[in-house]
Amino acid sequence: MTTRKLTGIKKHTFRTAYNPGDNKIYQTAATDGITEQHHTESCDINKILATFMQTGIMPPTDLNPQYGDASDPQIQFNEAMNQIAQAKSLFEELPDNIRQKFDNEPYKFLQFAEDTNNHDAMIEMGLINAPASVPVDEALPIPDVAPTEQVIRDETVAT
């Protein structure tokens, strides 16, 4: 049994838009890069822990700690995704002309709907009902003062 060696094709080549397949090996020149190497010792976890073991104090940081409830992030994530899916499906139920006013983007519609200045425009689009207007003459009078006493009658019959 004889083995043949393939020529012309290099093993393990990957063609991309940046490597059009001309089978040339492209290498970048090794440079120092833009990483500041003088921070190496202050970032070494072994040296940080050694300092902590000697002094009992962690090195100071410039960050302000942020605290939050992450007791069960999966449930919070699922609830958020369900709300997004529901908002998107409700937006898709709107008529085409209204969706096109918002470039078919639910977040643009939500921003519009949350703004109280757009209340009249929402009424014109038929998205919310206009407030019922009651003539002043037919409105029930509202007393200025609460009644001082209230009489309750007992109309039960004794048997």
C-alpha positions in Angstrom: 0.0 0.0 0.0 1.4 3.3 -1.0 0.6 6.7 0.5 0.2 9.8 -1.6 1.0 13.2 -0.4 -1.4 15.9 -1.4 0.3 18.9 -2.9 -1.1 22.3 -3.5 -3.7 22.2 -0.7 -2.5 23.2 2.8 -4.0 21.3 5.6 -6.3 23.2 8.0 -6.9 26.3 6.0 -10.0 28.3 6.6 -11.3 30.6 3.9 -13.0 33.8 4.9 -13.7 37.2 3.4 -10.3 38.3 4.7 -8.5 35.2 3.4 -9.9 34.7 -0.1 -8.4 31.3 -0.5 -5.1 32.0 -2.2 -3.4 29.5 0.1 -1.0 32.1 1.4 -0.3 32.1 5.1 -1.0 35.4 6.6 0.7 36.3 9.9 0.6 39.4 11.9 3.7 40.9 13.2 4.2 40.5 16.9 4.2 43.9 18.6 3.9 45.0 22.1 0.3 46.0 21.4 -1.6 48.6 23.3 -1.7 46.8 26.6 0.1 48.7 29.4 2.5 46.1 30.7 3.5 48.0 33.9 0.1 47.0 35.4 1.1 43.3 35.4 2.1 43.1 39.0 -0.9 45.0 40.4 -3.3 42.7 38.4 -1.7 39.4 39.3 -4.3 37.5 41.5 -1.5 35.6 43.3 0.1 38.9 44.5 -3.3 40.4 45.4 -4.1 37.4 47.6 -0.6 37.4 49.1 -1.1 41.0 50.1 -4.5 40.3 51.5 -3.2 37.3 53.6 -0.5 39.6 55.1 -2.5 42.7 55.8 -6.1 41.4 55.9 -7.2 44.3 53.7 -8.1 44.1 50.1 -6.5 46.6 47.8 -8.5 49.8 47.2 -10.7 50.1 44.1 -12.1 53.1 42.4 -15.4 51.3 41.6 -18.6 52.1 43.5 -20.2 48.8 44.5 -23.7 48.2 43.1 -26.1 45.9 44.9 -29.1 44.2 43.5 -31.4 41.3 44.0 -30.1 38.4 42.0 -31.7 35.7 44.0 -33.2 34.0 41.0 -32.3 35.8 37.8 -33.7 33.1 35.6 -37.3 33.9 36.8 -36.7 37.6 36.4 -35.4 37.0 32.9 -38.3 34.8 31.9 -40.8 37.4 33.2 -39.1 40.2 31.3 -39.0 38.1 28.1 -42.7 37.2 28.5 -43.6 40.9 28.9 -41.6 41.7 25.8 -43.3 38.9 23.8 -46.8 40.1 25.0 -46.1 43.7 24.1 -44.8 42.6 20.6 -47.9 40.5 20.0 -50.2 43.3 21.0 -48.4 45.7 18.8 -48.7 43.2 15.9 -52.5 43.2 16.4 -52.7 46.9 15.6 -53.8 48.0 12.1 -51.1 48.3 9.5 -51.4 52.1 9.1 -50.7 52.6 12.8 -47.8 50.2 12.9 -46.3 52.0 9.9 -46.5 55.4 11.7 -44.1 53.8 14.2 -41.8 52.2 11.6 -43.1 48.7 12.8 -41.1 49.1 16.0 -43.0 48.3 19.2 -40.6 50.4 21.4 -41.4 53.5 19.4 -45.1 52.9 19.9 -44.6 52.4 23.7 -42.6 55.6 24.0 -45.4 57.4 22.1 -48.2 55.8 24.2 -46.4 56.6 27.6 -46.2 60.3 26.8 -49.2 62.1 28.3 -49.0 64.8 25.6 -50.0 62.2 23.0 -53.4 61.5 24.7 -55.4 63.3 22.0 -53.5 61.6 19.2 -54.2 58.2 20.7 -57.9 59.1 20.8 -57.9 60.1 17.2 -56.2 56.8 16.2 -58.9 55.0 18.1 -56.5 53.3 20.5 -58.1 54.7 23.6 -61.7 55.8 24.3 -62.5 59.4 24.7 -63.5 60.4 28.2 -67.3 60.3 28.6 -68.5 63.9 28.7 -71.4 64.4 31.1 -73.3 67.7 30.8 -72.9 69.9 33.9 -76.7 70.1 34.3 -77.1 66.3 34.5 -74.2 65.7 36.8 -75.0 64.5 40.3 -74.4 67.2 42.9 -71.6 66.6 45.3 -72.3 67.8 48.8 -69.6 70.1 50.3 -70.1 68.7 53.8 -70.6 65.1 55.0 -73.9 64.5 56.8 -73.7 64.9 60.6 -75.8 61.9 61.5 -77.2 58.9 59.7 -80.4 57.2 60.7 -80.8 53.5 60.1 -84.2 52.0 60.5 -84.7 48.4 61.6 -87.7 47.1 59.7 -87.4 43.5 60.9 -90.6 41.8 62.0 -90.6 39.8 65.2 -92.2 36.4 64.9 
